[in-house]
Amino acid sequence: MAEWLHVGPTGNRAYLAVPESGTGAGVLVLHAWWGLSSVFTDVCDRLAAEGYVALAPSLYADGATAATIAGAEVLRDAHDRAAAEVEAVVQDAVVQLRGLPAVTSAQIGLIGFSLGAYWALHLSQERPDNVSAVVTIYGTDDGDYSTARAAYLGHFAEHDDSESLEAVRALEAKIREAGCEVTFHVYPGTGHWFVEPNRPDVYNAAAADLVWERTRAFLNARLA
């Protein structure tokens, strides 16, 4: 079962997918700079098929999406100027997801793609009592993990102009030094957006399948 709703007082659109059983552990899905497109609502549907309650809020106030890099850059720049408002959206989304009657888990999981990965990592630092599992897909940050208590799984491209392997390894070390469980994978021969099937220039089906299998196993271990 899936439906569109709004997140908290911000009113941003959000997509909710619930398993056929009607209940399950909660997972928040945070989209890349393209906006809340079908790529990311499909992730929610796949999670629901695995028994999770998945919520994906739009990080853009008007729910806009982009199909081109130039269009996504415009949306990203507006997002950056409205960082305080986006902070309210992601915080409200955590509260809303945890408060759904369908959600059976006290703690939730987060999956973030690129732009959304920054927010997933950020939320794990801001809400350590609420977040037990974080999946970051080609996204890093420079935050402070001393308060975090989640486990982390990362999926990164070998050739990525947006996220260097140096930055990936630095983040992995920082999380580990904070005492959190962390496993980062680098996928040979891949580039940024390699898990997104609507980006045929970089999509890698074999690597994307492996990302999904590793993510399923990780969430099952952390949220079961």
Secondary structure, 3 states (H helix, E strand, C coil): CEEEEEECCCCEEEEEECCCCCCECEEEEECCCCCCCHHHHHHHHHHHHCCCEEEEECCCCCCCCCCCHHHHHHHHHHHHHCHHHHHHHHHHHHHHHHHCCCECCCCEEEEEECHHHHHHHHHHHHCCCCEEEEEEECCCCCCCCCCCCCEEEEEEEEECCCCCHHHHHHHHHHHHHCCCCEEEEEEEEEECCCCCCCCCCCCCHHHHHHHHHHHHHHHHHHHC
